[in-house]
Amino acid sequence: MSIVANIESAIDSIIKLSKAEKKFLLSYLKPKTLSRNEILLTEGSFCNFIAFINQGVLIYYKTTAEGAEVTTDFAFDGDWVTDNRSRLTKTESHINIKAIEESEILILNNDDLEELYKK
């Protein structure tokens, strides 16, 4: 399935949009390829996006005081990833998100998402 078909299928499972509305939404999504072990979000930073996983696997993890990584969740093809607490409250993230294999994602930054809500 193509990247457009994947995201359209995900959107259709949440809300029904016209073709024009889907095209408009898709124009805001920015494709990004993450390499294996590439960090998407770091603890202490501010999350300002949601991202759709077109292909790949990402993990959510925390870093202990001793420096160990503790996995808290996984995200797969068709999932959305973000730190909603950080994104919505504009506070520092308490989690990390990274790709554990090469992954293709579509990013929607928070300002664009707010604009889309208004429209």
VEXTI-621974 format. One record per residue (C-alpha): z, y, x. Coordinates in nm, 3 decimals. Example, Ala and Ser with C-alpha at 12.3 -4.5 7.8 and 13.67 -1.06 7.14 Angstrom:
BEGIN
{zz=0.780, yy=-0.450, xx=1.230}
{zz=0.714, yy=-0.106, xx=1.367}
This chain:
BEGIN
{zz=0.000, yy=0.000, xx=0.000}
{zz=-0.083, yy=0.348, xx=0.131}
{zz=0.176, yy=0.612, xx=0.211}
{zz=0.073, yy=0.812, xx=-0.098}
{zz=0.091, yy=0.506, xx=-0.322}
{zz=0.439, yy=0.420, xx=-0.187}
{zz=0.585, yy=0.763, xx=-0.252}
{zz=0.414, yy=0.791, xx=-0.593}
{zz=0.562, yy=0.455, xx=-0.692}
{zz=0.908, yy=0.572, xx=-0.583}
{zz=0.872, yy=0.898, xx=-0.773}
{zz=0.742, yy=0.720, xx=-1.084}
{zz=1.057, yy=0.506, xx=-1.088}
{zz=1.264, yy=0.825, xx=-1.121}
{zz=1.051, yy=1.069, xx=-1.322}
{zz=0.705, yy=1.080, xx=-1.476}
{zz=0.493, yy=1.359, xx=-1.329}
{zz=0.136, yy=1.463, xx=-1.399}
{zz=-0.123, yy=1.418, xx=-1.125}
{zz=-0.111, yy=1.792, xx=-1.055}
{zz=0.270, yy=1.784, xx=-1.028}
{zz=0.257, yy=1.485, xx=-0.791}
{zz=-0.004, yy=1.658, xx=-0.575}
{zz=0.213, yy=1.970, xx=-0.564}
{zz=0.523, yy=1.767, xx=-0.466}
{zz=0.332, yy=1.572, xx=-0.201}
{zz=0.218, yy=1.898, xx=-0.041}
{zz=0.582, yy=1.965, xx=0.056}
{zz=0.638, yy=1.630, xx=0.229}
{zz=0.604, yy=1.626, xx=0.607}
{zz=0.516, yy=1.294, xx=0.773}
{zz=0.711, yy=1.192, xx=1.081}
{zz=0.707, yy=0.880, xx=1.294}
{zz=1.038, yy=0.776, xx=1.444}
{zz=1.041, yy=0.553, xx=1.750}
{zz=1.290, yy=0.269, xx=1.785}
{zz=1.643, yy=0.412, xx=1.831}
{zz=1.529, yy=0.768, xx=1.755}
{zz=1.802, yy=0.971, xx=1.584}
{zz=1.716, yy=1.143, xx=1.256}
{zz=2.063, yy=1.291, xx=1.192}
{zz=2.357, yy=1.336, xx=1.428}
{zz=2.726, yy=1.360, xx=1.344}
{zz=2.837, yy=1.723, xx=1.360}
{zz=2.496, yy=1.862, xx=1.264}
{zz=2.402, yy=1.993, xx=0.922}
{zz=2.178, yy=1.776, xx=0.706}
{zz=1.905, yy=1.989, xx=0.551}
{zz=1.661, yy=1.722, xx=0.429}
{zz=1.594, yy=1.409, xx=0.231}
{zz=1.351, yy=1.157, xx=0.373}
{zz=1.149, yy=0.878, xx=0.215}
{zz=1.099, yy=0.566, xx=0.426}
{zz=0.738, yy=0.462, xx=0.392}
{zz=0.773, yy=0.186, xx=0.650}
{zz=1.060, yy=0.090, xx=0.875}
{zz=1.434, yy=0.039, xx=0.890}
{zz=1.699, yy=0.304, xx=0.946}
{zz=2.075, yy=0.267, xx=0.977}
{zz=2.364, yy=0.491, xx=0.891}
{zz=2.643, yy=0.467, xx=1.145}
{zz=2.958, yy=0.638, xx=1.268}
{zz=3.071, yy=0.670, xx=1.625}
{zz=3.432, yy=0.569, xx=1.695}
{zz=3.664, yy=0.763, xx=1.926}
{zz=3.590, yy=0.494, xx=2.185}
{zz=3.215, yy=0.558, xx=2.155}
{zz=3.124, yy=0.241, xx=1.965}
{zz=2.864, yy=0.256, xx=1.686}
{zz=2.982, yy=0.118, xx=1.351}
{zz=2.699, yy=0.058, xx=1.103}
{zz=2.786, yy=0.171, xx=0.750}
{zz=2.453, yy=0.115, xx=0.570}
{zz=2.088, yy=0.018, xx=0.606}
{zz=1.777, yy=0.177, xx=0.453}
{zz=1.440, yy=0.004, xx=0.415}
{zz=1.083, yy=0.068, xx=0.297}
{zz=1.092, yy=0.272, xx=-0.024}
{zz=1.445, yy=0.403, xx=0.026}
{zz=1.551, yy=0.766, xx=0.054}
{zz=1.787, yy=0.872, xx=0.333}
{zz=2.009, yy=1.178, xx=0.364}
{zz=2.371, yy=1.281, xx=0.398}
{zz=2.422, yy=1.428, xx=0.052}
{zz=2.774, yy=1.552, xx=0.125}
{zz=2.652, yy=1.752, xx=0.423}
{zz=2.330, yy=1.862, xx=0.253}
{zz=2.489, yy=1.977, xx=-0.073}
{zz=2.805, yy=2.136, xx=0.069}
{zz=2.640, yy=2.272, xx=0.385}
{zz=2.907, yy=2.111, xx=0.601}
{zz=2.882, yy=1.907, xx=0.919}
{zz=2.766, yy=1.550, xx=0.884}
{zz=3.013, yy=1.270, xx=0.952}
{zz=2.737, yy=1.012, xx=0.996}
{zz=2.437, yy=0.941, xx=1.214}
{zz=2.104, yy=0.810, xx=1.090}
{zz=1.861, yy=0.641, xx=1.329}
{zz=1.557, yy=0.418, xx=1.324}
{zz=1.616, yy=0.065, xx=1.449}
{zz=1.243, yy=-0.001, xx=1.460}
{zz=0.942, yy=0.228, xx=1.465}
{zz=0.947, yy=0.393, xx=1.124}
{zz=0.720, yy=0.617, xx=0.922}
{zz=0.902, yy=0.866, xx=0.700}
{zz=0.822, yy=1.165, xx=0.480}
{zz=1.065, yy=1.454, xx=0.509}
{zz=1.141, yy=1.709, xx=0.239}
{zz=1.359, yy=1.991, xx=0.368}
{zz=1.635, yy=2.120, xx=0.145}
{zz=1.490, yy=2.470, xx=0.098}
{zz=1.163, yy=2.319, xx=-0.027}
{zz=1.354, yy=2.081, xx=-0.252}
{zz=1.542, yy=2.374, xx=-0.407}
{zz=1.210, yy=2.553, xx=-0.460}
{zz=1.065, yy=2.244, xx=-0.629}
{zz=1.367, yy=2.224, xx=-0.861}
{zz=1.300, yy=2.582, xx=-0.968}
{zz=0.931, yy=2.516, xx=-1.033}
